[in-house]
Amino acid sequence: MQIKEFSQTDNKDFWIGKIAQADWSAGKYLAQILRDGSFYELCGSKTKVFLLTEGNELLSFCSYAEKG
């Protein structure tokens, strides 16, 4: 297993597609705002999205935002 920070990945479209497959509606929303480029505007420039992966499988994901 590996933890990746979304903004540091080379294949962002691939991981957005994996996030969009989540059965959790907030995951689908996260994928949408990552795809349209509004994520950092809405959540803050220091916000991070972490991906727990195994190879090309997305096991889990979360976002971390500093209280501002």
N, CA, C and O atoms as a Maestro MAE file, in Angstrom:
{
 s_m_m2io_version
 :::
 2.0.0
}

f_m_ct {
 s_m_title
 :::
 protein
 m_atom[272] {
  # First column is atom index #
  i_m_mmod_type
  r_m_x_coord
  r_m_y_coord
  r_m_z_coord
  i_m_residue_number
  s_m_chain_name
  s_m_pdb_residue_name
  s_m_pdb_atom_name
  i_m_atomic_number
  :::
  1 25 0.828 -1.180 0.000 1 A "MET " " N  " 7
  2 3 0.000 0.000 0.000 1 A "MET " " CA " 6
  3 2 0.870 1.240 0.000 1 A "MET " " C  " 6
  4 15 2.002 1.238 0.484 1 A "MET " " O  " 8
  5 25 0.306 2.300 -0.558 2 A "GLN " " N  " 7
  6 3 1.035 3.550 -0.660 2 A "GLN " " CA " 6
  7 2 0.063 4.717 -0.463 2 A "GLN " " C  " 6
  8 15 -1.078 4.669 -0.924 2 A "GLN " " O  " 8
  9 25 0.521 5.749 0.218 3 A "ILE " " N  " 7
  10 3 -0.259 6.980 0.350 3 A "ILE " " CA " 6
  11 2 0.328 7.991 -0.626 3 A "ILE " " C  " 6
  12 15 1.527 8.272 -0.610 3 A "ILE " " O  " 8
  13 25 -0.544 8.534 -1.478 4 A "LYS " " N  " 7
  14 3 -0.124 9.527 -2.463 4 A "LYS " " CA " 6
  15 2 -0.896 10.809 -2.208 4 A "LYS " " C  " 6
  16 15 -2.058 10.780 -1.803 4 A "LYS " " O  " 8
  17 25 -0.238 11.931 -2.450 5 A "GLU " " N  " 7
  18 3 -0.929 13.218 -2.380 5 A "GLU " " CA " 6
  19 2 -1.331 13.560 -3.811 5 A "GLU " " C  " 6
  20 15 -0.484 13.631 -4.701 5 A "GLU " " O  " 8
  21 25 -2.621 13.771 -4.024 6 A "PHE " " N  " 7
  22 3 -3.182 13.916 -5.365 6 A "PHE " " CA " 6
  23 2 -2.416 14.908 -6.231 6 A "PHE " " C  " 6
  24 15 -2.116 14.602 -7.385 6 A "PHE " " O  " 8
  25 25 -2.091 16.087 -5.706 7 A "SER " " N  " 7
  26 3 -1.452 17.118 -6.533 7 A "SER " " CA " 6
  27 2 -0.061 16.705 -6.994 7 A "SER " " C  " 6
  28 15 0.484 17.306 -7.921 7 A "SER " " O  " 8
  29 25 0.521 15.694 -6.366 8 A "GLN " " N  " 7
  30 3 1.858 15.224 -6.723 8 A "GLN " " CA " 6
  31 2 1.832 14.059 -7.708 8 A "GLN " " C  " 6
  32 15 2.888 13.588 -8.130 8 A "GLN " " O  " 8
  33 25 0.637 13.585 -8.082 9 A "THR " " N  " 7
  34 3 0.547 12.451 -9.002 9 A "THR " " CA " 6
  35 2 0.674 12.925 -10.447 9 A "THR " " C  " 6
  36 15 0.311 14.053 -10.781 9 A "THR " " O  " 8
  37 25 1.190 12.053 -11.285 10 A "ASP " " N  " 7
  38 3 1.343 12.366 -12.706 10 A "ASP " " CA " 6
  39 2 0.066 12.089 -13.494 10 A "ASP " " C  " 6
  40 15 -0.167 12.701 -14.536 10 A "ASP " " O  " 8
  41 25 -0.749 11.183 -13.007 11 A "ASN " " N  " 7
  42 3 -1.932 10.734 -13.749 11 A "ASN " " CA " 6
  43 2 -3.220 11.156 -13.038 11 A "ASN " " C  " 6
  44 15 -4.019 10.318 -12.619 11 A "ASN " " O  " 8
  45 25 -3.399 12.456 -12.912 12 A "LYS " " N  " 7
  46 3 -4.534 13.012 -12.174 12 A "LYS " " CA " 6
  47 2 -5.878 12.569 -12.738 12 A "LYS " " C  " 6
  48 15 -6.785 12.246 -11.971 12 A "LYS " " O  " 8
  49 25 -6.028 12.545 -14.069 13 A "ASP " " N  " 7
  50 3 -7.306 12.129 -14.669 13 A "ASP " " CA " 6
  51 2 -7.662 10.697 -14.283 13 A "ASP " " C  " 6
  52 15 -8.830 10.390 -14.045 13 A "ASP " " O  " 8
  53 25 -6.662 9.824 -14.220 14 A "PHE " " N  " 7
  54 3 -6.891 8.437 -13.817 14 A "PHE " " CA " 6
  55 2 -7.454 8.380 -12.398 14 A "PHE " " C  " 6
  56 15 -8.444 7.693 -12.145 14 A "PHE " " O  " 8
  57 25 -6.817 9.107 -11.472 15 A "TRP " " N  " 7
  58 3 -7.242 9.069 -10.075 15 A "TRP " " CA " 6
  59 2 -8.582 9.778 -9.870 15 A "TRP " " C  " 6
  60 15 -9.373 9.359 -9.025 15 A "TRP " " O  " 8
  61 25 -8.846 10.834 -10.621 16 A "ILE " " N  " 7
  62 3 -10.164 11.475 -10.560 16 A "ILE " " CA " 6
  63 2 -11.230 10.474 -10.985 16 A "ILE " " C  " 6
  64 15 -12.296 10.402 -10.372 16 A "ILE " " O  " 8
  65 25 -10.951 9.708 -12.019 17 A "GLY " " N  " 7
  66 3 -11.886 8.668 -12.455 17 A "GLY " " CA " 6
  67 2 -12.144 7.636 -11.372 17 A "GLY " " C  " 6
  68 15 -13.279 7.194 -11.192 17 A "GLY " " O  " 8
  69 25 -11.115 7.253 -10.659 18 A "LYS " " N  " 7
  70 3 -11.272 6.293 -9.554 18 A "LYS " " CA " 6
  71 2 -12.102 6.905 -8.420 18 A "LYS " " C  " 6
  72 15 -12.974 6.236 -7.866 18 A "LYS " " O  " 8
  73 25 -11.842 8.161 -8.072 19 A "ILE " " N  " 7
  74 3 -12.610 8.833 -7.026 19 A "ILE " " CA " 6
  75 2 -14.076 8.933 -7.444 19 A "ILE " " C  " 6
  76 15 -14.972 8.742 -6.622 19 A "ILE " " O  " 8
  77 25 -14.320 9.231 -8.719 20 A "ALA " " N  " 7
  78 3 -15.689 9.371 -9.232 20 A "ALA " " CA " 6
  79 2 -16.485 8.076 -9.125 20 A "ALA " " C  " 6
  80 15 -17.715 8.114 -9.106 20 A "ALA " " O  " 8
  81 25 -15.818 6.944 -9.056 21 A "GLN " " N  " 7
  82 3 -16.490 5.647 -8.951 21 A "GLN " " CA " 6
  83 2 -16.992 5.351 -7.536 21 A "GLN " " C  " 6
  84 15 -17.680 4.354 -7.320 21 A "GLN " " O  " 8
  85 25 -16.657 6.196 -6.588 22 A "ALA " " N  " 7
  86 3 -17.080 5.971 -5.197 22 A "ALA " " CA " 6
  87 2 -18.597 5.961 -5.103 22 A "ALA " " C  " 6
  88 15 -19.273 6.708 -5.810 22 A "ALA " " O  " 8
  89 25 -19.127 5.123 -4.239 23 A "ASP " " N  " 7
  90 3 -20.583 5.096 -4.043 23 A "ASP " " CA " 6
  91 2 -21.035 6.175 -3.066 23 A "ASP " " C  " 6
  92 15 -22.230 6.314 -2.807 23 A "ASP " " O  " 8
  93 25 -20.117 6.919 -2.536 24 A "TRP " " N  " 7
  94 3 -20.351 8.008 -1.600 24 A "TRP " " CA " 6
  95 2 -20.529 9.289 -2.404 24 A "TRP " " C  " 6
  96 15 -19.645 9.631 -3.189 24 A "TRP " " O  " 8
  97 25 -21.628 10.009 -2.242 25 A "SER " " N  " 7
  98 3 -21.913 11.193 -3.065 25 A "SER " " CA " 6
  99 2 -20.844 12.280 -2.906 25 A "SER " " C  " 6
  100 15 -20.566 13.009 -3.858 25 A "SER " " O  " 8
  101 25 -20.254 12.396 -1.737 26 A "ALA " " N  " 7
  102 3 -19.197 13.390 -1.542 26 A "ALA " " CA " 6
  103 2 -17.972 13.047 -2.394 26 A "ALA " " C  " 6
  104 15 -17.254 13.946 -2.833 26 A "ALA " " O  " 8
  105 25 -17.732 11.773 -2.628 27 A "GLY " " N  " 7
  106 3 -16.636 11.367 -3.499 27 A "GLY " " CA " 6
  107 2 -16.878 11.812 -4.929 27 A "GLY " " C  " 6
  108 15 -15.967 12.287 -5.605 27 A "GLY " " O  " 8
  109 25 -18.110 11.655 -5.382 28 A "LYS " " N  " 7
  110 3 -18.463 12.091 -6.733 28 A "LYS " " CA " 6
  111 2 -18.312 13.615 -6.851 28 A "LYS " " C  " 6
  112 15 -17.849 14.116 -7.875 28 A "LYS " " O  " 8
  113 25 -18.701 14.338 -5.813 29 A "TYR " " N  " 7
  114 3 -18.550 15.797 -5.808 29 A "TYR " " CA " 6
  115 2 -17.066 16.180 -5.817 29 A "TYR " " C  " 6
  116 15 -16.661 17.090 -6.540 29 A "TYR " " O  " 8
  117 25 -16.261 15.483 -5.015 30 A "LEU " " N  " 7
  118 3 -14.826 15.748 -4.989 30 A "LEU " " CA " 6
  119 2 -14.237 15.548 -6.385 30 A "LEU " " C  " 6
  120 15 -13.452 16.375 -6.849 30 A "LEU " " O  " 8
  121 25 -14.604 14.472 -7.046 31 A "ALA " " N  " 7
  122 3 -14.109 14.219 -8.401 31 A "ALA " " CA " 6
  123 2 -14.516 15.350 -9.339 31 A "ALA " " C  " 6
  124 15 -13.721 15.783 -10.174 31 A "ALA " " O  " 8
  125 25 -15.730 15.820 -9.206 32 A "GLN " " N  " 7
  126 3 -16.231 16.896 -10.069 32 A "GLN " " CA " 6
  127 2 -15.417 18.178 -9.894 32 A "GLN " " C  " 6
  128 15 -15.016 18.797 -10.879 32 A "GLN " " O  " 8
  129 25 -15.173 18.580 -8.644 33 A "ILE " " N  " 7
  130 3 -14.455 19.843 -8.434 33 A "ILE " " CA " 6
  131 2 -12.954 19.707 -8.716 33 A "ILE " " C  " 6
  132 15 -12.297 20.696 -9.043 33 A "ILE " " O  " 8
  133 25 -12.411 18.501 -8.593 34 A "LEU " " N  " 7
  134 3 -11.031 18.291 -9.030 34 A "LEU " " CA " 6
  135 2 -10.959 18.389 -10.553 34 A "LEU " " C  " 6
  136 15 -10.034 18.988 -11.102 34 A "LEU " " O  " 8
  137 25 -11.938 17.800 -11.222 35 A "ARG " " N  " 7
  138 3 -11.959 17.782 -12.689 35 A "ARG " " CA " 6
  139 2 -12.132 19.194 -13.261 35 A "ARG " " C  " 6
  140 15 -11.458 19.564 -14.222 35 A "ARG " " O  " 8
  141 25 -13.037 19.979 -12.665 36 A "ASP " " N  " 7
  142 3 -13.291 21.312 -13.248 36 A "ASP " " CA " 6
  143 2 -12.332 22.392 -12.727 36 A "ASP " " C  " 6
  144 15 -12.426 23.549 -13.139 36 A "ASP " " O  " 8
  145 25 -11.422 22.029 -11.836 37 A "GLY " " N  " 7
  146 3 -10.399 22.957 -11.374 37 A "GLY " " CA " 6
  147 2 -10.813 23.892 -10.260 37 A "GLY " " C  " 6
  148 15 -10.072 24.819 -9.934 37 A "GLY " " O  " 8
  149 25 -11.983 23.678 -9.661 38 A "SER " " N  " 7
  150 3 -12.446 24.587 -8.613 38 A "SER " " CA " 6
  151 2 -12.124 24.108 -7.191 38 A "SER " " C  " 6
  152 15 -12.472 24.783 -6.222 38 A "SER " " O  " 8
  153 25 -11.477 22.970 -7.060 39 A "PHE " " N  " 7
  154 3 -11.206 22.394 -5.741 39 A "PHE " " CA " 6
  155 2 -10.472 23.367 -4.820 39 A "PHE " " C  " 6
  156 15 -10.925 23.618 -3.703 39 A "PHE " " O  " 8
  157 25 -9.354 23.914 -5.271 40 A "TYR " " N  " 7
  158 3 -8.542 24.771 -4.397 40 A "TYR " " CA " 6
  159 2 -9.222 26.105 -4.124 40 A "TYR " " C  " 6
  160 15 -9.045 26.681 -3.050 40 A "TYR " " O  " 8
  161 25 -9.988 26.597 -5.070 41 A "GLU " " N  " 7
  162 3 -10.749 27.830 -4.863 41 A "GLU " " CA " 6
  163 2 -11.814 27.616 -3.782 41 A "GLU " " C  " 6
  164 15 -12.016 28.482 -2.930 41 A "GLU " " O  " 8
  165 25 -12.484 26.483 -3.815 42 A "LEU " " N  " 7
  166 3 -13.548 26.191 -2.853 42 A "LEU " " CA " 6
  167 2 -13.021 25.771 -1.484 42 A "LEU " " C  " 6
  168 15 -13.601 26.117 -0.455 42 A "LEU " " O  " 8
  169 25 -11.920 25.022 -1.478 43 A "CYS " " N  " 7
  170 3 -11.450 24.406 -0.232 43 A "CYS " " CA " 6
  171 2 -10.209 25.049 0.357 43 A "CYS " " C  " 6
  172 15 -9.843 24.749 1.493 43 A "CYS " " O  " 8
  173 25 -9.560 25.919 -0.383 44 A "GLY " " N  " 7
  174 3 -8.348 26.566 0.105 44 A "GLY " " CA " 6
  175 2 -7.105 26.031 -0.584 44 A "GLY " " C  " 6
  176 15 -7.022 24.851 -0.924 44 A "GLY " " O  " 8
  177 25 -6.154 26.908 -0.781 45 A "SER " " N  " 7
  178 3 -4.956 26.543 -1.542 45 A "SER " " CA " 6
  179 2 -4.061 25.535 -0.833 45 A "SER " " C  " 6
  180 15 -3.248 24.868 -1.473 45 A "SER " " O  " 8
  181 25 -4.205 25.420 0.483 46 A "LYS " " N  " 7
  182 3 -3.369 24.479 1.237 46 A "LYS " " CA " 6
  183 2 -4.043 23.124 1.440 46 A "LYS " " C  " 6
  184 15 -3.463 22.235 2.064 46 A "LYS " " O  " 8
  185 25 -5.245 22.958 0.928 47 A "THR " " N  " 7
  186 3 -5.977 21.705 1.096 47 A "THR " " CA " 6
  187 2 -5.294 20.597 0.310 47 A "THR " " C  " 6
  188 15 -4.805 20.817 -0.798 47 A "THR " " O  " 8
  189 25 -5.266 19.419 0.888 48 A "LYS " " N  " 7
  190 3 -4.631 18.249 0.268 48 A "LYS " " CA " 6
  191 2 -5.663 17.135 0.111 48 A "LYS " " C  " 6
  192 15 -6.589 17.006 0.913 48 A "LYS " " O  " 8
  193 25 -5.484 16.340 -0.932 49 A "VAL " " N  " 7
  194 3 -6.263 15.117 -1.114 49 A "VAL " " CA " 6
  195 2 -5.273 13.965 -1.062 49 A "VAL " " C  " 6
  196 15 -4.322 13.913 -1.841 49 A "VAL " " O  " 8
  197 25 -5.504 13.048 -0.141 50 A "PHE " " N  " 7
  198 3 -4.636 11.886 0.012 50 A "PHE " " CA " 6
  199 2 -5.330 10.655 -0.540 50 A "PHE " " C  " 6
  200 15 -6.529 10.462 -0.339 50 A "PHE " " O  " 8
  201 25 -4.569 9.828 -1.235 51 A "LEU " " N  " 7
  202 3 -5.075 8.599 -1.836 51 A "LEU " " CA " 6
  203 2 -4.342 7.417 -1.218 51 A "LEU " " C  " 6
  204 15 -3.112 7.409 -1.166 51 A "LEU " " O  " 8
  205 25 -5.073 6.436 -0.756 52 A "LEU " " N  " 7
  206 3 -4.485 5.178 -0.302 52 A "LEU " " CA " 6
  207 2 -4.634 4.210 -1.468 52 A "LEU " " C  " 6
  208 15 -5.746 3.859 -1.862 52 A "LEU " " O  " 8
  209 25 -3.505 3.785 -2.011 53 A "THR " " N  " 7
  210 3 -3.530 2.975 -3.224 53 A "THR " " CA " 6
  211 2 -2.771 1.670 -3.037 53 A "THR " " C  " 6
  212 15 -1.932 1.525 -2.148 53 A "THR " " O  " 8
  213 25 -3.095 0.745 -3.896 54 A "GLU " " N  " 7
  214 3 -2.302 -0.472 -4.040 54 A "GLU " " CA " 6
  215 2 -2.217 -0.723 -5.539 54 A "GLU " " C  " 6
  216 15 -3.176 -1.166 -6.171 54 A "GLU " " O  " 8
  217 25 -1.045 -0.429 -6.088 55 A "GLY " " N  " 7
  218 3 -0.905 -0.462 -7.542 55 A "GLY " " CA " 6
  219 2 -1.810 0.598 -8.147 55 A "GLY " " C  " 6
  220 15 -1.730 1.774 -7.790 55 A "GLY " " O  " 8
  221 25 -2.676 0.173 -9.072 56 A "ASN " " N  " 7
  222 3 -3.623 1.092 -9.702 56 A "ASN " " CA " 6
  223 2 -5.000 1.039 -9.071 56 A "ASN " " C  " 6
  224 15 -5.967 1.535 -9.650 56 A "ASN " " O  " 8
  225 25 -5.101 0.450 -7.906 57 A "GLU " " N  " 7
  226 3 -6.379 0.382 -7.197 57 A "GLU " " CA " 6
  227 2 -6.439 1.470 -6.138 57 A "GLU " " C  " 6
  228 15 -5.486 1.682 -5.389 57 A "GLU " " O  " 8
  229 25 -7.570 2.154 -6.088 58 A "LEU " " N  " 7
  230 3 -7.809 3.166 -5.062 58 A "LEU " " CA " 6
  231 2 -8.551 2.490 -3.911 58 A "LEU " " C  " 6
  232 15 -9.688 2.046 -4.072 58 A "LEU " " O  " 8
  233 25 -7.908 2.416 -2.765 59 A "LEU " " N  " 7
  234 3 -8.509 1.767 -1.602 59 A "LEU " " CA " 6
  235 2 -9.331 2.749 -0.782 59 A "LEU " " C  " 6
  236 15 -10.382 2.399 -0.246 59 A "LEU " " O  " 8
  237 25 -8.838 3.990 -0.690 60 A "SER " " N  " 7
  238 3 -9.527 5.009 0.098 60 A "SER " " CA " 6
  239 2 -8.964 6.371 -0.277 60 A "SER " " C  " 6
  240 15 -7.919 6.468 -0.920 60 A "SER " " O  " 8
  241 25 -9.665 7.416 0.132 61 A "PHE " " N  " 7
  242 3 -9.188 8.768 -0.108 61 A "PHE " " CA " 6
  243 2 -9.776 9.684 0.937 61 A "PHE " " C  " 6
  244 15 -10.812 9.383 1.531 61 A "PHE " " O  " 8
  245 25 -9.112 10.808 1.161 62 A "CYS " " N  " 7
  246 3 -9.641 11.816 2.080 62 A "CYS " " CA " 6
  247 2 -9.022 13.155 1.725 62 A "CYS " " C  " 6
  248 15 -8.015 13.225 1.021 62 A "CYS " " O  " 8
  249 25 -9.635 14.204 2.217 63 A "SER " " N  " 7
  250 3 -9.073 15.541 2.028 63 A "SER " " CA " 6
  251 2 -8.721 16.109 3.404 63 A "SER " " C  " 6
  252 15 -9.332 15.761 4.414 63 A "SER " " O  " 8
  253 25 -7.732 16.979 3.416 64 A "TYR " " N  " 7
  254 3 -7.271 17.622 4.639 64 A "TYR " " CA " 6
  255 2 -7.190 19.116 4.368 64 A "TYR " " C  " 6
  256 15 -6.491 19.550 3.453 64 A "TYR " " O  " 8
  257 25 -7.899 19.894 5.158 65 A "ALA " " N  " 7
  258 3 -7.873 21.343 5.008 65 A "ALA " " CA " 6
  259 2 -7.522 21.973 6.346 65 A "ALA " " C  " 6
  260 15 -8.022 21.559 7.392 65 A "ALA " " O  " 8
  261 25 -6.667 22.967 6.301 66 A "GLU " " N  " 7
  262 3 -6.319 23.700 7.513 66 A "GLU " " CA " 6
  263 2 -7.418 24.678 7.842 66 A "GLU " " C  " 6
  264 15 -7.984 25.322 6.958 66 A "GLU " " O  " 8
  265 25 -7.711 24.781 9.108 67 A "LYS " " N  " 7
  266 3 -8.713 25.746 9.552 67 A "LYS " " CA " 6
  267 2 -8.138 27.135 9.382 67 A "LYS " " C  " 6
  268 15 -7.051 27.432 9.877 67 A "LYS " " O  " 8
  269 25 -8.868 27.986 8.680 68 A "GLY " " N  " 7
  270 3 -8.317 29.292 8.376 68 A "GLY " " CA " 6
  271 2 -9.079 30.369 8.969 68 A "GLY " " C  " 6
  272 15 -8.732 31.538 8.799 68 A "GLY " " O  " 8
  :::
 }
 m_bond[271] {
  # First column is bond index #
  i_m_from
  i_m_to
  i_m_order
  :::
  1 1 2 1
  2 2 3 1
  3 3 4 2
  4 3 5 1
  5 5 6 1
  6 6 7 1
  7 7 8 2
  8 7 9 1
  9 9 10 1
  10 10 11 1
  11 11 12 2
  12 11 13 1
  13 13 14 1
  14 14 15 1
  15 15 16 2
  16 15 17 1
  17 17 18 1
  18 18 19 1
  19 19 20 2
  20 19 21 1
  21 21 22 1
  22 22 23 1
  23 23 24 2
  24 23 25 1
  25 25 26 1
  26 26 27 1
  27 27 28 2
  28 27 29 1
  29 29 30 1
  30 30 31 1
  31 31 32 2
  32 31 33 1
  33 33 34 1
  34 34 35 1
  35 35 36 2
  36 35 37 1
  37 37 38 1
  38 38 39 1
  39 39 40 2
  40 39 41 1
  41 41 42 1
  42 42 43 1
  43 43 44 2
  44 43 45 1
  45 45 46 1
  46 46 47 1
  47 47 48 2
  48 47 49 1
  49 49 50 1
  50 50 51 1
  51 51 52 2
  52 51 53 1
  53 53 54 1
  54 54 55 1
  55 55 56 2
  56 55 57 1
  57 57 58 1
  58 58 59 1
  59 59 60 2
  60 59 61 1
  61 61 62 1
  62 62 63 1
  63 63 64 2
  64 63 65 1
  65 65 66 1
  66 66 67 1
  67 67 68 2
  68 67 69 1
  69 69 70 1
  70 70 71 1
  71 71 72 2
  72 71 73 1
  73 73 74 1
  74 74 75 1
  75 75 76 2
  76 75 77 1
  77 77 78 1
  78 78 79 1
  79 79 80 2
  80 79 81 1
  81 81 82 1
  82 82 83 1
  83 83 84 2
  84 83 85 1
  85 85 86 1
  86 86 87 1
  87 87 88 2
  88 87 89 1
  89 89 90 1
  90 90 91 1
  91 91 92 2
  92 91 93 1
  93 93 94 1
  94 94 95 1
  95 95 96 2
  96 95 97 1
  97 97 98 1
  98 98 99 1
  99 99 100 2
  100 99 101 1
  101 101 102 1
  102 102 103 1
  103 103 104 2
  104 103 105 1
  105 105 106 1
  106 106 107 1
  107 107 108 2
  108 107 109 1
  109 109 110 1
  110 110 111 1
  111 111 112 2
  112 111 113 1
  113 113 114 1
  114 114 115 1
  115 115 116 2
  116 115 117 1
  117 117 118 1
  118 118 119 1
  119 119 120 2
  120 119 121 1
  121 121 122 1
  122 122 123 1
  123 123 124 2
  124 123 125 1
  125 125 126 1
  126 126 127 1
  127 127 128 2
  128 127 129 1
  129 129 130 1
  130 130 131 1
  131 131 132 2
  132 131 133 1
  133 133 134 1
  134 134 135 1
  135 135 136 2
  136 135 137 1
  137 137 138 1
  138 138 139 1
  139 139 140 2
  140 139 141 1
  141 141 142 1
  142 142 143 1
  143 143 144 2
  144 143 145 1
  145 145 146 1
  146 146 147 1
  147 147 148 2
  148 147 149 1
  149 149 150 1
  150 150 151 1
  151 151 152 2
  152 151 153 1
  153 153 154 1
  154 154 155 1
  155 155 156 2
  156 155 157 1
  157 157 158 1
  158 158 159 1
  159 159 160 2
  160 159 161 1
  161 161 162 1
  162 162 163 1
  163 163 164 2
  164 163 165 1
  165 165 166 1
  166 166 167 1
  167 167 168 2
  168 167 169 1
  169 169 170 1
  170 170 171 1
  171 171 172 2
  172 171 173 1
  173 173 174 1
  174 174 175 1
  175 175 176 2
  176 175 177 1
  177 177 178 1
  178 178 179 1
  179 179 180 2
  180 179 181 1
  181 181 182 1
  182 182 183 1
  183 183 184 2
  184 183 185 1
  185 185 186 1
  186 186 187 1
  187 187 188 2
  188 187 189 1
  189 189 190 1
  190 190 191 1
  191 191 192 2
  192 191 193 1
  193 193 194 1
  194 194 195 1
  195 195 196 2
  196 195 197 1
  197 197 198 1
  198 198 199 1
  199 199 200 2
  200 199 201 1
  201 201 202 1
  202 202 203 1
  203 203 204 2
  204 203 205 1
  205 205 206 1
  206 206 207 1
  207 207 208 2
  208 207 209 1
  209 209 210 1
  210 210 211 1
  211 211 212 2
  212 211 213 1
  213 213 214 1
  214 214 215 1
  215 215 216 2
  216 215 217 1
  217 217 218 1
  218 218 219 1
  219 219 220 2
  220 219 221 1
  221 221 222 1
  222 222 223 1
  223 223 224 2
  224 223 225 1
  225 225 226 1
  226 226 227 1
  227 227 228 2
  228 227 229 1
  229 229 230 1
  230 230 231 1
  231 231 232 2
  232 231 233 1
  233 233 234 1
  234 234 235 1
  235 235 236 2
  236 235 237 1
  237 237 238 1
  238 238 239 1
  239 239 240 2
  240 239 241 1
  241 241 242 1
  242 242 243 1
  243 243 244 2
  244 243 245 1
  245 245 246 1
  246 246 247 1
  247 247 248 2
  248 247 249 1
  249 249 250 1
  250 250 251 1
  251 251 252 2
  252 251 253 1
  253 253 254 1
  254 254 255 1
  255 255 256 2
  256 255 257 1
  257 257 258 1
  258 258 259 1
  259 259 260 2
  260 259 261 1
  261 261 262 1
  262 262 263 1
  263 263 264 2
  264 263 265 1
  265 265 266 1
  266 266 267 1
  267 267 268 2
  268 267 269 1
  269 269 270 1
  270 270 271 1
  271 271 272 2
  :::
 }
}
